[in-house]
């Protein structure tokens, strides 16, 4: 007799937040936020809810959804994926300003006959607020629901949840919008569902940090008053800091063909130092079994689908759609290796900052088996950095690369980066010193400025340049050597907290990346070649 198959949370490991959950036939899809990273909106697929693959993306950075100039943790927020009348519909918010009380943004709709595209040109919907989603009602009408943002002095910024009709024939919003939910706390991430005679409104509550959660409301009609669930939170980890999955919230529902219900939500795994917990891998996607009570409210469920008390997100959840004999999900990500032997970059694994990957700055053909990066702007730029990055999927990781470069000035730099954003990263890079010698620099960029960590490392006599870093939960250490497994230099042990959401109380929403970058401050055509990047995830953490 075979045992039930269990998924292991997170099912999408590393920075994959704000999951939008969808089933079409026997196929399950998840769309996740990409913020300032290109291409836009990651799309993932599964047949068993246990094993997931990244299919690609719904949009690239350019045209109407150009990300040039967006702030750190701006860009694409909370995409909403749905399926109706044979089309996939995707609503996404592009956040262009998030200074102080301002939220300059645009909401767009794109559609496609297949999840892999081609996706339509974007249709602009409005700029009222973020976290917009489409609800396709059983009477054939469509409704856009989202956050109403109010920037006026003295007003509550989160002014409620707005509802307005979308007319597919017109190709835009029609009628007046109205507020259908308000709260004394923060509510966002709205999604509407029709179930058993009620419209249910699922909301993210409490912000996206340690106070995060999910709540429910319901109403018999869309023009009535939505009644709050008597249980304040369906899901949250705010009540117990020792639970493995923290910051749990922002969810969407799917019903299986057999009538079981699953909830996709985000959560974070914690590292800890003397300042407390922090999440290097950012906000990740998890799945929970849920069930309806006799009085019509949604609750977390056990593996048999029975409602349970409590709000804790579980790490192991039974999949009722996995075929008999399907192996359980893996507790550690499988690792990653790219030797750049293909003529096109694997965009399911690699991302770029705010711009498309194009031959003008990234070349896989001139030197087969090598990635050539042509130098770009500084790490502070919001326009044209020459950087490609891949998500770090576990709090313990070993990253290694080999770089071939011949800097000609002190303005030429090429190296390996542990990246969070423009003002929070560590860089180990090759450059020239004032005497014209090839040296390695270890540098930290922080909100207060950039600083060198230790003395330059002379490498003129090294036959090759191998760069590495080891992430061990709360700490990170860089090293380098003239041979693949030889350390000619090891840097100091550093805190990995700057690579987390929880650094210095900043408002940010992404996660840590392993990145390759080339800078050309002189703008005179400097480039560097890379022959591989490898990430290993040890079975046991620090």
Buried (B, 14 or more C-beta within 10 A) or exposed (E): EEEEBBBBBBBBBBBBBBBBBBBEEEEBBBBBBBBBBBBBBBBBBBBBBBBBEBBBBBBBBBEEBBBBEBBBBBBBBBBBBBBBEEBBBBBBBBBBEBEEEEBBBBBBBBBBEEBBBEBBEBBEBBBBBBBBBBBBBEEEEBBBBBBBBBEEEEEBBBBBBBBBBBEBEEEEBEEEBEEBBEBEEBBBBBBBBBBEEBBBBBBBBBBBBBBBBBBBBBBEEBEEEBEBBEBEBBBBBBEEEEBBBBBBBBBBBBEBEEEBBBBBBBBBBBBEEEEEBBBBBBBBBBBBBBBBEEEEBBBBBEBEBEBBEEBBBBBEBBBBBBEEEBEBBEEBBEBBEBEBEEEEBEBBBBBBBBBBBEEEBBBBEEEEEBBBBBBBBBBEBBEBBBBBBBBBBBBBBBBBBBBBBEBEBBBBBBBBBBBBBBBBBBBBBBBBEEEEEBBBBBBBBBEEEBEEBEEBBBBEEBEBBBBBBBBBBBBBBBBBBBEEEEEBBEBEEBBBBBBBBBBEEBEBBBBBBBBBBBBBBEEEEBBBBBBBBBBBBBEEEE
